[in-house]
Amino acid sequence: MTDQPLISLNDGNRIPQLGLGVWRTPEEDAAAVVRHALVTGYAHVDTAAIYGNERGVGEGIRASGVPREEIFVTTKLWNDKQGYDTTLSACERSLARLGLDYVDLYLIHWPAPAKGLYVETWRALVRLRADGKVRSIGVSNFMPEHISRIVDASGVVPVLNQVELHPRFSQKELQAFHDSLGIATEAWSPLGQGTLLNDPVIGEIAAKHGRTPAQVILRWHLDSARIAIPKSVTPSRIEQNFAVFDFTLGEDDCAAIDALDAEDGRIGPDPLTANF
């Protein structure tokens, strides 16, 4: 398996810095996609209950022949299952669909603040970790006020916050908040859902390094000590996205990419108002 960097989490566990995201990957395709990624060398797969493909992800893991202990698996709790008891049950169902005894990381998918349940949901995640159902616990799409509230209520700091983050939406203040608490930053839609692949600044950097625009953006994430989970169902792109460990960007390259950050760069929902 290809050597790749690992990020140390605040609970002592480690997560491969580059993973495969399977958002919008159909259930019937997930097994083949995950198997190909693992055979290629990926050791990190990110799914969620709402994606509807946990069963296929589990099938792909088993079909790959890669030992379970060498694969870092993340799944997430959907909003309609928030609450203490419902969270415990939802995690059991995710494990059953995946066909796994545990997941390496379990996340609250969104804070859904209007529901008022994310604090008790977090307490359920703490229980799941104590019971060995999950190895590490974290959040997704949480803002500082949400994180502060669960830490104050439980004394437990999430290991990671998975958020929308790409060159046009780099969330510098949120990353600084994460750093202050020892929380790792993980980027979903790290390529901006493909909107950045034709950007001339990134294209120029890619030409200089003899790389694809996607490889340059992923390298920008890795060089910034973030975790990234690009999504693809195309075997060649899965392979290209993984071929990023043999080069680095210069300071001038990173500065040029950093300068693409924009106030209107968000693509997905705003966590402060999203209540689906």
GUZAZA-834605 format. One line per 10 residues: number of its first residue (from 1); their letters; for each residue x, y, z of N, C-alpha, C. Coordinates in Angstrom, 3 decimals, padded with zeros to 6 digits. Example, Ala and Ser with C-alpha at 12.3 -4.5 7.8 and 13.67 -1.06 7.14 Angstrom:
2
1) as) 013.190:-005.690:007.800:012.300:-004.500:007.800:013.200:-003.300:007.800 | 012.850:-002.250:007.080:013.670:-001.060:007.140:012.900:000.030:007.870;
END
This chain:
276
1) mtdqplisln) 000.844:-001.194:000.000:000.000:000.000:000.000:000.883:001.249:000.000 | 000.493:002.252:-000.777:001.277:003.460:-000.896:001.406:004.170:000.445 | 002.645:004.580:000.766:002.825:005.379:001.970:002.106:006.701:001.793 | 001.426:007.138:002.827:000.695:008.395:002.762:000.695:009.023:004.143 | 000.575:010.339:004.202:000.629:011.009:005.505:-000.607:010.735:006.347 | -000.397:010.706:007.642:-001.463:010.520:008.612:-001.550:011.770:009.482 | -002.754:012.114:009.882:-002.976:013.224:010.799:-003.283:012.643:012.176 | -002.575:013.106:013.193:-002.840:012.661:014.555:-004.038:013.422:015.116 | -004.986:012.678:015.664:-006.178:013.266:016.253:-005.976:013.484:017.746 | -006.837:014.299:018.352:-006.611:014.665:019.751:-006.921:013.547:020.740;
11) dgnripqlgl) -007.421:012.408:020.246:-007.655:011.254:021.127:-006.572:010.185:020.984 | -005.537:010.497:020.199:-004.431:009.562:020.013:-004.537:008.699:018.780 | -005.709:008.660:018.136:-005.853:007.918:016.891:-005.308:008.740:015.726 | -005.131:008.077:014.577:-004.611:008.762:013.394:-005.504:008.475:012.191 | -005.619:009.457:011.312:-006.475:009.357:010.138:-005.649:009.624:008.882 | -005.774:008.781:007.843:-005.093:009.080:006.576:-005.556:010.428:006.033 | -004.604:011.224:005.575:-004.914:012.608:005.207:-005.759:012.704:003.944 | -005.689:011.724:003.086:-006.487:011.719:001.864:-007.427:010.526:001.898 | -008.703:010.787:001.653:-009.678:009.706:001.651:-010.567:009.765:000.430 | -011.397:008.753:000.285:-012.379:008.702:-000.794:-013.738:009.103:-000.237;
21) gvwrtpeeda) -014.343:010.124:-000.809:-015.707:010.484:-000.468:-016.680:009.778:-001.398 | -017.823:009.365:-000.871:-018.796:008.634:-001.700:-020.160:009.315:-001.722 | -020.195:010.608:-001.450:-021.436:011.371:-001.591:-021.957:011.244:-003.018 | -023.237:010.966:-003.146:-023.907:010.813:-004.444:-023.391:009.631:-005.255 | -022.674:008.709:-004.629:-022.301:007.470:-005.301:-023.447:006.480:-005.110 | -024.082:006.030:-006.184:-025.224:005.119:-006.034:-024.836:003.838:-005.308 | -025.783:003.307:-004.555:-025.551:002.061:-003.809:-025.008:000.964:-004.716 | -025.567:000.852:-005.926:-025.165:-000.230:-006.815:-023.756:-000.051:-007.368 | -023.197:001.163:-007.264:-021.840:001.410:-007.750:-020.807:001.452:-006.635 | -021.273:001.608:-005.411:-020.361:001.899:-004.298:-019.342:000.789:-004.069;
31) aavvrhalvt) -019.762:-000.464:-004.165:-018.836:-001.564:-003.883:-017.651:-001.540:-004.842 | -017.923:-001.378:-006.126:-016.841:-001.367:-007.115:-015.946:-000.147:-006.939 | -016.547:000.996:-006.646:-015.779:002.226:-006.469:-014.860:002.109:-005.255 | -015.399:001.655:-004.141:-014.602:001.528:-002.918:-013.513:000.476:-003.095 | -013.866:-000.653:-003.700:-012.856:-001.689:-003.930:-011.706:-001.134:-004.756 | -012.015:-000.415:-005.839:-010.958:000.115:-006.702:-010.080:001.101:-005.932 | -010.706:001.960:-005.129:-009.923:002.933:-004.364:-008.974:002.231:-003.392 | -009.469:001.219:-002.689:-008.634:000.525:-001.713:-007.499:-000.244:-002.386 | -007.792:-000.853:-003.513:-006.738:-001.555:-004.253:-005.706:-000.559:-004.783 | -006.167:000.647:-005.150:-005.260:001.697:-005.616:-004.313:002.145:-004.510;
41) gyahvdtaai) -004.770:002.064:-003.254:-003.922:002.464:-002.143:-004.586:003.330:-001.101 | -005.797:003.800:-001.393:-006.530:004.557:-000.374:-006.686:003.693:000.884 | -006.695:004.365:002.020:-006.916:003.648:003.281:-007.964:004.366:004.130 | -008.801:005.160:003.490:-009.754:006.021:004.197:-010.971:006.199:003.294 | -012.141:005.811:003.816:-013.401:005.929:003.080:-014.399:006.685:003.936 | -015.064:007.662:003.340:-016.017:008.499:004.064:-017.409:008.347:003.473 | -018.345:007.847:004.288:-019.727:007.692:003.858:-020.639:008.334:004.894 | -021.944:008.114:004.766:-022.927:008.680:005.699:-024.233:007.935:005.522 | -025.027:007.910:006.583:-026.321:007.237:006.500:-027.184:007.820:005.386 | -027.171:009.151:005.247:-028.039:009.804:004.270:-027.602:009.517:002.833;
51) ygnergvgeg) -026.368:009.067:002.623:-025.904:008.778:001.259:-026.577:007.537:000.686 | -027.092:006.683:001.563:-027.780:005.493:001.083:-026.868:004.458:000.461 | -025.589:004.473:000.807:-024.659:003.530:000.178:-023.745:002.822:001.181 | -024.107:002.841:002.452:-023.257:002.183:003.456:-023.103:000.688:003.167 | -024.172:000.050:002.707:-024.080:-001.379:002.420:-023.061:-001.644:001.305 | -023.114:-000.824:000.258:-022.160:-000.982:-000.839:-020.740:-000.690:-000.405 | -020.564:000.298:000.471:-019.228:000.596:000.991:-018.670:-000.619:001.729 | -019.487:-001.234:002.564:-019.035:-002.422:003.285:-018.671:-003.560:002.346 | -019.479:-003.740:001.307:-019.174:-004.788:000.325:-017.846:-004.512:-000.366 | -017.594:-003.241:-000.686:-016.334:-002.887:-001.334:-015.135:-003.124:-000.440;
61) irasgvpree) -015.299:-002.837:000.843:-014.219:-003.086:001.801:-013.870:-004.572:001.825 | -014.884:-005.419:001.918:-014.635:-006.861:001.971:-014.072:-007.394:000.663 | -014.548:-006.845:-000.462:-014.084:-007.322:-001.771:-012.644:-006.918:-002.066 | -012.171:-005.875:-001.397:-010.825:-005.371:-001.694:-009.727:-006.311:-001.226 | -010.003:-007.119:-000.202:-008.977:-007.972:000.363:-008.035:-007.245:001.302 | -008.243:-005.940:001.491:-007.405:-005.172:002.413:-007.886:-005.454:003.835 | -006.996:-005.769:004.752:-007.420:-006.052:006.133:-008.190:-004.879:006.731 | -009.237:-005.196:007.470:-010.079:-004.158:008.060:-009.274:-003.157:008.879 | -008.293:-003.632:009.629:-007.542:-002.749:010.509:-006.674:-001.751:009.743 | -006.535:-001.938:008.439:-005.757:-001.007:007.627:-006.636:000.038:006.943;
71) ifvttklwnd) -007.935:000.012:007.204:-008.865:000.930:006.544:-009.543:001.808:007.589 | -009.513:003.105:007.358:-010.171:004.066:008.238:-011.545:004.376:007.643 | -012.599:004.023:008.368:-013.968:004.172:007.868:-014.711:005.224:008.686 | -015.287:006.187:007.986:-016.107:007.225:008.610:-017.541:007.090:008.134 | -018.494:007.226:009.040:-019.878:007.426:008.639:-020.483:008.491:009.544 | -021.715:008.919:009.196:-022.298:010.081:009.855:-023.760:009.843:010.200 | -024.169:010.482:011.273:-025.557:010.439:011.740:-026.365:011.514:011.034 | -027.507:011.131:010.449:-028.334:012.131:009.781:-029.221:012.869:010.778 | -029.699:014.028:010.348:-030.404:014.963:011.223:-031.674:014.381:011.847 | -032.388:013.559:011.103:-033.666:013.055:011.631:-033.487:012.007:012.717;
81) kqgydttlsa) -032.245:011.604:012.979:-031.970:010.637:014.042:-031.272:011.279:015.233 | -031.206:012.613:015.265:-030.592:013.262:016.413:-031.424:013.024:017.675 | -030.734:013.029:018.825:-031.341:012.681:020.102:-030.547:011.524:020.686 | -030.549:011.362:021.980:-029.670:010.380:022.624:-029.979:008.948:022.194 | -031.176:008.477:022.449:-031.511:007.081:022.148:-031.546:006.817:020.653 | -032.066:007.770:019.882:-032.147:007.572:018.430:-030.762:007.527:017.803 | -029.826:008.265:018.383:-028.451:008.220:017.877:-027.838:006.844:018.111 | -028.017:006.303:019.304:-027.473:004.972:019.603:-028.018:003.937:018.624 | -029.314:003.997:018.365:-029.941:003.041:017.441:-029.454:003.260:016.016 | -029.321:004.527:015.618:-028.893:004.831:014.245:-027.483:004.328:013.984;
91) cerslarlgl) -026.613:004.440:014.972:-025.250:003.937:014.800:-025.260:002.416:014.623 | -026.067:001.724:015.403:-026.167:000.266:015.253:-026.624:-000.102:013.839 | -027.568:000.659:013.306:-028.049:000.365:011.953:-026.977:000.646:010.903 | -026.213:001.699:011.106:-025.114:001.973:010.173:-024.085:000.846:010.198 | -023.738:000.383:011.396:-022.788:-000.722:011.513:-023.323:-001.978:010.825 | -024.621:-002.229:010.974:-025.216:-003.414:010.341:-025.155:-003.292:008.820 | -025.464:-002.115:008.299:-025.410:-001.944:006.841:-023.980:-002.080:006.331 | -023.033:-001.514:007.062:-021.627:-001.615:006.662:-021.072:-003.025:006.854 | -021.685:-003.799:007.749:-021.170:-005.121:008.066:-019.897:-005.047:008.885 | -019.802:-004.020:009.744:-018.603:-003.806:010.554:-018.951:-003.835:012.032;
101) dyvdlylihw) -017.961:-004.198:012.841:-018.136:-004.195:014.289:-017.959:-002.804:014.875 | -017.238:-001.958:014.156:-016.987:-000.593:014.620:-016.674:000.277:013.410 | -016.807:001.586:013.581:-016.275:002.531:012.603:-015.165:003.323:013.272 | -014.253:003.790:012.470:-013.119:004.536:013.013:-013.514:005.948:013.423 | -014.519:006.506:012.751:-014.945:007.865:013.055:-016.442:007.988:012.809 | -017.144:008.533:013.796:-018.583:008.765:013.680:-018.828:010.258:013.887 | -019.572:010.862:012.969:-019.794:012.300:012.982:-021.273:012.638:013.086 | -021.586:013.739:013.766:-022.903:014.358:013.637:-022.870:015.147:012.333 | -023.755:014.825:011.398:-023.639:015.348:010.035:-023.842:016.859:009.962 | -024.852:017.376:010.676:-025.121:018.816:010.721:-025.584:019.167:012.133;
111) papakglyve) -025.339:020.382:012.596:-025.839:020.757:013.913:-027.363:020.885:013.956 | -027.979:021.282:012.839:-029.441:021.464:012.791:-029.916:022.196:014.044 | -029.467:023.430:014.258:-029.715:024.104:015.527:-031.186:024.272:015.888 | -032.066:024.365:014.908:-033.489:024.542:015.225:-034.075:023.329:015.937 | -033.468:022.160:015.749:-033.949:020.959:016.430:-033.577:020.966:017.914 | -032.497:021.651:018.239:-032.066:021.736:019.634:-031.608:020.423:020.227 | -031.084:019.520:019.399:-030.753:018.179:019.874:-029.270:017.830:019.776 | -028.452:018.726:019.251:-027.085:018.291:018.968:-026.243:018.073:020.225 | -026.610:018.688:021.356:-025.848:018.447:022.582:-026.109:017.034:023.098 | -027.370:016.629:023.202:-027.641:015.270:023.673:-027.174:014.236:022.650;
121) twralvrlra) -027.194:014.605:021.385:-026.654:013.722:020.353:-025.161:013.508:020.569 | -024.460:014.588:020.894:-023.025:014.474:021.169:-022.767:013.568:022.371 | -023.597:013.678:023.401:-023.427:012.794:024.563:-023.601:011.325:024.160 | -024.470:011.070:023.190:-024.639:009.696:022.705:-023.381:009.222:021.984 | -022.730:010.112:021.239:-021.484:009.740:020.573:-020.406:009.403:021.597 | -020.373:010.162:022.687:-019.416:009.860:023.759:-019.677:008.456:024.300 | -020.934:008.106:024.462:-021.306:006.767:024.934:-020.878:005.702:023.910 | -021.113:005.957:022.639:-020.748:004.987:021.600:-019.244:004.736:021.587 | -018.474:005.780:021.824:-017.016:005.602:021.897:-016.643:004.754:023.102 | -017.276:005.020:024.235:-016.988:004.247:025.443:-017.362:002.782:025.268;
131) dgkvrsigvs) -018.405:002.516:024.478:-018.867:001.149:024.243:-018.079:000.434:023.148 | -017.156:001.122:022.491:-016.339:000.500:021.459:-016.995:000.393:020.106 | -018.141:001.031:019.933:-018.808:000.998:018.624:-018.109:001.904:017.625 | -017.471:002.943:018.134:-016.716:003.870:017.303:-015.383:004.146:017.989 | -014.361:004.402:017.188:-013.040:004.660:017.753:-012.844:006.144:018.075 | -013.338:007.010:017.195:-013.198:008.449:017.391:-014.534:009.109:017.070 | -014.760:010.284:017.675:-016.023:010.991:017.449:-015.747:012.437:017.060 | -016.577:012.933:016.149:-016.391:014.297:015.670:-017.691:014.866:015.149 | -017.570:015.972:014.457:-018.736:016.680:013.949:-018.496:017.082:012.502 | -019.565:017.518:011.871:-019.493:017.975:010.489:-020.372:019.203:010.350;
141) nfmpehisri) -019.864:020.208:009.695:-020.622:021.440:009.435:-020.959:022.217:010.709 | -020.188:022.028:011.769:-020.405:022.772:013.006:-019.628:024.091:012.955 | -020.242:025.129:013.468:-019.589:026.423:013.620:-019.054:026.538:015.050 | -018.186:027.533:015.331:-017.604:027.642:016.666:-018.622:027.634:017.797 | -019.756:028.303:017.626:-020.742:028.340:018.708:-021.313:026.954:019.003 | -021.452:026.123:017.956:-021.956:024.764:018.163:-020.916:023.917:018.881 | -019.665:024.045:018.451:-018.592:023.262:019.070:-018.405:023.666:020.527 | -018.398:024.970:020.789:-018.221:025.435:022.164:-019.318:024.886:023.071 | -020.523:024.810:022.547:-021.634:024.347:023.383:-021.476:022.874:023.749 | -021.089:022.016:022.790:-020.973:020.597:023.133:-019.766:020.337:024.021;
151) vdasgvvpvl) -018.701:021.115:023.843:-017.534:020.947:024.707:-017.862:021.387:026.126 | -018.550:022.509:026.259:-018.929:022.990:027.587:-019.860:022.002:028.295 | -020.743:021.362:027.525:-021.727:020.452:028.119:-021.143:019.099:028.487 | -020.105:018.662:027.758:-019.607:017.297:027.932:-018.157:017.199:028.390 | -017.394:018.256:028.179:-015.968:018.200:028.464:-015.182:017.425:027.429 | -015.845:017.003:026.345:-015.193:016.207:025.300:-015.083:017.048:024.029 | -013.869:017.178:023.519:-013.610:017.961:022.310:-013.665:017.043:021.091 | -014.397:017.401:020.050:-014.403:016.577:018.829:-012.985:016.421:018.277 | -012.718:015.281:017.680:-011.393:015.101:017.081:-011.279:015.857:015.770 | -012.430:016.146:015.150:-012.409:016.623:013.765:-013.721:017.338:013.461;
161) nqvelhprfs) -013.658:018.329:012.585:-014.856:018.958:012.033:-014.730:018.902:010.519 | -015.684:018.232:009.892:-015.677:018.107:008.433:-016.573:019.200:007.858 | -015.987:020.081:007.061:-016.699:021.261:006.581:-016.412:021.509:005.108 | -017.300:022.281:004.486:-017.013:022.717:003.127:-015.757:023.583:003.144 | -014.780:023.215:002.339:-013.540:023.981:002.308:-012.829:023.714:000.982 | -012.557:024.786:000.258:-011.863:024.709:-001.033:-011.249:026.081:-001.297 | -010.477:026.254:-002.355:-009.789:027.533:-002.547:-010.684:028.767:-002.571 | -011.922:028.652:-003.006:-012.807:029.819:-003.014:-013.560:029.992:-001.695 | -013.387:029.049:-000.774:-014.062:029.137:000.522:-013.169:028.459:001.548 | -012.150:029.187:001.999:-011.091:028.546:002.797:-011.329:028.600:004.308;
171) qkelqafhds) -012.342:029.324:004.766:-012.762:029.279:006.175:-011.593:029.467:007.151 | -010.801:030.497:006.927:-009.594:030.706:007.741:-009.919:030.884:009.227 | -010.968:031.642:009.549:-011.301:031.869:010.963:-011.743:030.574:011.636 | -012.512:029.759:010.919:-012.942:028.488:011.485:-011.750:027.567:011.693 | -010.830:027.543:010.746:-009.639:026.713:010.914:-008.817:027.163:012.116 | -008.721:028.465:012.323:-007.973:028.976:013.479:-008.653:028.546:014.784 | -009.984:028.546:014.793:-010.708:028.083:015.971:-010.423:026.604:016.210 | -010.459:025.800:015.157:-010.124:024.383:015.290:-008.729:024.221:015.900 | -007.785:024.950:015.354:-006.399:024.830:015.824:-006.293:025.155:017.311 | -007.081:026.119:017.772:-006.995:026.530:019.178:-007.459:025.433:020.123;
181) lgiateawsp) -008.282:024.493:019.618:-008.799:023.404:020.445:-008.193:022.050:020.083 | -007.292:022.024:019.133:-006.698:020.756:018.717:-007.636:019.908:017.891 | -008.540:020.548:017.162:-009.497:019.847:016.303:-008.956:019.823:014.876 | -008.923:018.666:014.252:-008.475:018.561:012.867:-009.551:019.110:011.935 | -009.114:019.692:010.822:-010.027:020.215:009.807:-010.037:019.270:008.625 | -011.244:018.828:008.252:-011.411:017.951:007.089:-012.302:018.649:006.073 | -011.889:018.631:004.822:-012.596:019.343:003.767:-013.496:018.414:002.973 | -014.820:018.743:002.973:-015.685:018.087:001.997:-015.816:019.013:000.792 | -016.111:018.417:-000.363:-016.043:019.160:-001.634:-014.715:019.904:-001.740 | -013.590:019.201:-001.534:-012.293:019.883:-001.535:-011.931:020.482:-002.885;
191) lgqgtllndp) -012.594:020.012:-003.946:-012.340:020.553:-005.286:-013.411:021.564:-005.692 | -014.223:021.981:-004.734:-015.286:022.930:-005.048:-016.311:022.360:-005.999 | -016.569:021.040:-005.879:-017.514:020.331:-006.747:-017.184:020.557:-008.226 | -015.885:020.627:-008.513:-015.416:020.749:-009.883:-015.397:022.154:-010.430 | -015.886:023.133:-009.654:-015.982:024.500:-010.168:-014.626:025.174:-010.326 | -013.592:024.613:-009.704:-012.273:025.244:-009.729:-011.322:024.625:-010.741 | -011.752:023.582:-011.393:-010.824:022.840:-012.260:-010.431:023.608:-013.514 | -011.217:024.623:-013.868:-010.879:025.449:-015.026:-010.370:026.830:-014.639 | -010.092:027.014:-013.355:-009.576:028.306:-012.907:-008.184:028.542:-013.495 | -007.950:029.718:-014.098:-006.652:029.954:-014.756:-005.468:029.965:-013.800;
201) vigeiaakhg) -005.670:030.433:-012.566:-004.570:030.444:-011.601:-004.142:029.014:-011.280 | -005.114:028.172:-011.011:-004.799:026.769:-010.712:-004.248:026.079:-011.951 | -004.784:026.415:-013.114:-004.280:025.830:-014.356:-002.818:026.157:-014.592 | -002.425:027.375:-014.284:-001.026:027.786:-014.473:-000.112:027.020:-013.518 | -000.549:026.859:-012.276:000.253:026.109:-011.306:000.341:024.641:-011.716 | -000.771:024.100:-012.199:-000.772:022.704:-012.640:000.199:022.497:-013.795 | 000.214:023.418:-014.753:001.126:023.301:-015.900:002.579:023.375:-015.440 | 002.853:024.233:-014.473:004.224:024.381:-013.964:004.729:023.088:-013.346 | 003.841:022.373:-012.651:004.243:021.151:-011.955:003.987:019.886:-012.782 | 003.389:020.036:-013.950:003.068:018.860:-014.756:002.012:017.992:-014.116;
211) rtpaqvilrw) 001.018:018.636:-013.481:-000.043:017.940:-012.762:-001.405:018.390:-013.255 | -002.449:017.696:-012.812:-003.800:018.114:-013.140:-004.247:019.187:-012.146 | -005.224:020.022:-012.523:-005.743:021.001:-011.561:-006.239:020.344:-010.271 | -006.897:019.196:-010.385:-007.386:018.513:-009.177:-006.223:018.114:-008.274 | -005.152:017.626:-008.850:-003.996:017.232:-008.045:-003.390:018.437:-007.327 | -003.355:019.577:-008.000:-002.815:020.785:-007.377:-003.678:021.215:-006.191 | -005.006:021.190:-006.352:-005.891:021.596:-005.253:-005.759:020.632:-004.076 | -005.704:019.342:-004.368:-005.552:018.370:-003.288:-004.208:018.549:-002.578 | -003.169:018.849:-003.344:-001.867:019.080:-002.721:-001.901:020.320:-001.834 | -002.650:021.329:-002.249:-002.830:022.543:-001.441:-003.459:022.197:-000.091;
221) hldsariaip) -004.459:021.318:-000.098:-005.057:020.872:001.155:-004.033:020.136:002.018 | -003.327:019.188:001.414:-002.376:018.386:002.183:-001.253:019.244:002.751 | -000.739:020.186:001.939:000.341:021.052:002.404:-000.121:021.983:003.514 | -001.436:022.158:003.650:-002.003:023.005:004.697:-002.431:022.188:005.913 | -002.028:020.911:005.962:-002.301:020.012:007.096:-003.781:019.728:007.276 | -004.543:019.784:006.192:-005.955:019.412:006.239:-006.143:017.999:005.712 | -007.285:017.418:006.068:-007.714:016.138:005.528:-008.676:016.434:004.380 | -008.591:015.694:003.300:-009.450:015.938:002.149:-010.047:014.622:001.666 | -011.312:014.679:001.229:-012.013:013.468:000.802:-012.659:013.694:-000.578 | -011.849:013.790:-001.632:-012.426:013.983:-002.962:-013.303:012.809:-003.363;
231) ksvtpsrieq) -014.370:013.127:-004.085:-015.313:012.104:-004.539:-015.138:011.880:-006.038 | -015.099:010.620:-006.443:-015.134:010.266:-007.861:-015.599:008.826:-007.982 | -016.283:008.528:-009.078:-016.652:007.149:-009.376:-015.878:006.634:-010.585 | -015.046:007.485:-011.168:-014.280:007.133:-012.357:-012.925:006.566:-011.953 | -012.609:005.333:-012.336:-011.354:004.726:-011.886:-010.119:005.578:-012.161 | -010.016:006.156:-013.346:-008.823:006.940:-013.668:-008.700:008.175:-012.783 | -009.828:008.792:-012.456:-009.772:009.980:-011.593:-009.494:009.596:-010.150 | -010.022:008.456:-009.723:-009.688:007.962:-008.387:-008.177:007.787:-008.274 | -007.575:007.222:-009.312:-006.128:007.014:-009.317:-005.374:008.340:-009.369 | -005.825:009.268:-010.220:-005.159:010.570:-010.325:-005.225:011.331:-009.001;
241) nfavfdftlg) -006.375:011.290:-008.350:-006.527:012.007:-007.088:-005.607:011.460:-006.002 | -005.217:010.202:-006.141:-004.340:009.581:-005.147:-002.868:009.831:-005.453 | -002.558:010.236:-006.682:-001.162:010.414:-007.104:-000.673:011.820:-006.757 | -000.709:012.150:-005.465:-000.365:013.503:-005.028:000.692:013.517:-003.924 | 001.311:012.381:-003.675:002.234:012.294:-002.559:003.696:012.473:-002.961 | 003.949:012.711:-004.236:005.337:012.808:-004.708:005.705:014.213:-005.189 | 004.939:015.218:-004.769:005.311:016.592:-005.083:004.718:017.511:-004.015 | 005.259:018.709:-003.932:004.727:019.723:-003.025:004.634:021.041:-003.786 | 003.836:021.933:-003.272:003.696:023.255:-003.867:004.658:024.227:-003.202 | 005.077:025.232:-003.957:005.913:026.281:-003.392:005.068:027.282:-002.621;
251) eddcaaidal) 005.724:028.096:-001.818:004.999:029.107:-001.056:004.242:030.053:-001.964 | 004.829:030.380:-003.116:004.153:031.278:-004.052:002.917:030.617:-004.644 | 002.987:029.305:-004.878:001.818:028.577:-005.387:000.683:028.633:-004.361 | 001.000:028.317:-003.112:-000.026:028.304:-002.064:-000.619:029.690:-001.857 | 000.233:030.716:-001.931:-000.262:032.084:-001.766:-001.229:032.450:-002.887 | -000.919:032.019:-004.102:-001.802:032.318:-005.237:-003.142:031.611:-005.085 | -003.114:030.388:-004.586:-004.372:029.653:-004.370:-005.139:030.268:-003.206 | -004.432:030.640:-002.142:-005.087:031.285:-001.006:-005.829:032.543:-001.433 | -005.277:033.242:-002.421:-005.865:034.510:-002.863:-007.187:034.321:-003.606 | -007.541:033.087:-003.933:-008.815:032.824:-004.614:-009.999:032.858:-003.661;
261) daedgrigpd) -009.733:032.897:-002.357:-010.803:032.912:-001.360:-011.747:034.084:-001.617 | -013.046:033.830:-001.510:-014.046:034.857:-001.820:-015.171:034.826:-000.799 | -015.748:035.986:-000.506:-016.832:036.057:000.473:-018.049:035.259:000.033 | -018.264:035.169:-001.283:-019.427:034.442:-001.810:-019.051:033.054:-002.311 | -017.978:032.479:-001.739:-017.473:031.210:-002.258:-018.195:029.973:-001.783 | -019.071:030.103:-000.766:-019.767:028.920:-000.269:-020.664:028.325:-001.345 | -020.634:027.003:-001.467:-021.484:026.281:-002.425:-022.662:025.629:-001.708 | -022.406:025.020:-000.566:-023.425:024.274:000.164:-024.214:025.139:001.130 | -025.062:024.514:001.955:-025.890:025.244:002.914:-025.063:025.894:004.022 | -025.627:026.910:004.625:-025.026:027.576:005.769:-025.412:026.827:007.037;
271) pltanf) -024.450:026.329:007.815:-024.787:025.556:009.022:-025.594:026.325:010.060 | -025.524:027.641:010.022:-026.258:028.427:011.008:-027.758:028.458:010.726 | -028.110:028.180:009.485:-029.530:028.254:009.114:-030.081:026.959:008.551 | -029.217:026.010:008.218:-029.680:024.757:007.611:-030.375:023.893:008.651 | -031.611:023.505:008.376:-032.382:022.692:009.325:-033.180:021.627:008.591 | -032.554:021.002:007.619:-033.229:019.937:006.879:-033.129:018.627:007.643;
END
